[in-house]
Amino acid sequence: MSTSPNPKENICLILDETSITMLAGLTFTGDLEGDFSRFDSMNVRAIDCTWRRPAEMKSNDTFRGIGDLSIVV
């Protein structure tokens, strides 16, 4: 079972005040590897629009079509 939405699929990003503030505050140095490293732990919440509940979903399965994605994916 997947633990987060696949960014290559049909997803909807949830941009609350905290996420917008975080994204608006990003600064880029021009050093791609350095920027990637700095931004790697930053996430936004996403909803997988194509996720469907499996017929036999275990009660301990945590993915319900919503998860966090790194902004550098």
Secondary structure as UniProt FT lines:
FT   TURN            7..8
FT   STRAND          11..14
FT   HELIX           17..24
FT   HELIX           32..39
FT   TURN            40..41
FT   STRAND          43..48
FT   TURN            49..50
FT   TURN            55..56
FT   TURN            59..60
FT   STRAND          66..70
FT   TURN            71..72
//
